[in-house]
C-alpha cells in the first residue's frame, strides 16, 4: 500500500478553497503524488434538490444524515482506490465530515452521528490535517463575492457578511480538537494565502520546509477577548533528544476533551527543518513522560484563539514558573504586513526571532 495523506480544505464562504484546490492538484501532481479531490457534498445535494434552509425538521434531519453518509462513503471509496497504487497519494476533501455540524444544533448533530454509527472524535481523526481558510468576509470584504458559487446563500451585503463571518467561526469550532488544525489568514496578497496552503500540506507530507518565524509579542490584556474565541489549556513537556532535534509532548484540553501530540523538529540546514507531528494515545503519552528532559520544566499555559479582521491570533497566558507572561502569536503575517490586533490587547514588545522567548528556551527559566 502506498503512502496516503488525507487533508481537509475548509473555511467560511468565499475563502479561496476553489483556487487552493487547483494549486494543490498542480503542485503535488508535479511532485509525483496522485491527487484525489472529494467534492463538496452539500453543494451536490443542493443542486440535486436538498433545501438546507427548510423548516421541515424531518426533511432537514434526513438530508443532513444523508449528507454525512455520502461524505463518509466518498472518502472511504477514494481511500480504497488510493490503496491500490504504488505511488504516494493525497486525498483532499473540499470540506470534511465535521463541517456538516456547523450548520445545526449540537443536539441534532449528536442524533445524526449516533444514527450513522460514528462520533465527533472518530470523524475528526479521519484526517491527517485540516486547513481552514479564513473567509474574505472577515478582513478582505472588498474581495468577497458570490459570483463563483450560485448555491451560496450569504450575499454581499452587511447581513450576508455577518452571516459569513459567523459561519467561519462555527466551522473553526467544529474542527477544534484536531491536532493539526491550521488557520490560514487573509492577506493583502492572495498569493501568500495560497502559498501557506502548499506549505502546510508539504509539512504534513514530511517535505523539508523553510523555517517559518511566528510573529511574537509580549502583551497585556486591557479588556476581555472576543466572546467567540476558542479557549484551551496546554501542557508541554520536552524530552531528551539529539543536539540538532527538539522533541516534545503536548496535551491540549478543550473542556473535557484532551488531545495528545508527539512532535519532532529536526534542523537539516540553517534555513530548513523537518517537522513531524503525530497524535498519540493517553497511555503512550504517560509512558513517554518518563523520557522528559531533566534540565527543562514543563510549560503550562491557557490559550485563547480568535480571528480579528481576517487574521488569526493566539494569546497564551503562562502559569507556574512563567506566571505573569502573556504572549500573542500569529503565523503567516510578514513584518511588512499590517497587523490587525484588537484594541483589547496592548503590545508591550515584539520579540519575533528572539530565541529567549521560544518555548523550548522558556522551559529552562
Secondary structure as GFF3:
##gff-version 3
##sequence-region A 1 365
A	DSSP	beta_strand	4	11	.	.	.	ID=ss1
A	DSSP	alpha_helix	17	29	.	.	.	ID=ss2
A	DSSP	beta_strand	34	38	.	.	.	ID=ss3
A	DSSP	alpha_helix	41	48	.	.	.	ID=ss4
A	DSSP	alpha_helix	57	82	.	.	.	ID=ss5
A	DSSP	beta_strand	89	94	.	.	.	ID=ss6
A	DSSP	three_ten_helix	97	103	.	.	.	ID=ss7
A	DSSP	alpha_helix	106	116	.	.	.	ID=ss8
A	DSSP	alpha_helix	120	124	.	.	.	ID=ss9
A	DSSP	beta_strand	129	133	.	.	.	ID=ss10
A	DSSP	three_ten_helix	141	143	.	.	.	ID=ss11
A	DSSP	alpha_helix	158	175	.	.	.	ID=ss12
A	DSSP	beta_strand	181	184	.	.	.	ID=ss13
A	DSSP	alpha_helix	190	205	.	.	.	ID=ss14
A	DSSP	beta_strand	209	210	.	.	.	ID=ss15
A	DSSP	beta_strand	215	221	.	.	.	ID=ss16
A	DSSP	beta_strand	230	239	.	.	.	ID=ss17
A	DSSP	beta_strand	245	254	.	.	.	ID=ss18
A	DSSP	beta_strand	257	267	.	.	.	ID=ss19
A	DSSP	beta_strand	272	280	.	.	.	ID=ss20
A	DSSP	alpha_helix	282	288	.	.	.	ID=ss21
A	DSSP	three_ten_helix	289	291	.	.	.	ID=ss22
A	DSSP	beta_strand	299	308	.	.	.	ID=ss23
A	DSSP	beta_strand	311	318	.	.	.	ID=ss24
A	DSSP	three_ten_helix	320	322	.	.	.	ID=ss25
A	DSSP	beta_strand	326	330	.	.	.	ID=ss26
A	DSSP	beta_strand	345	350	.	.	.	ID=ss27
A	DSSP	three_ten_helix	355	357	.	.	.	ID=ss28
A	DSSP	alpha_helix	359	362	.	.	.	ID=ss29
###
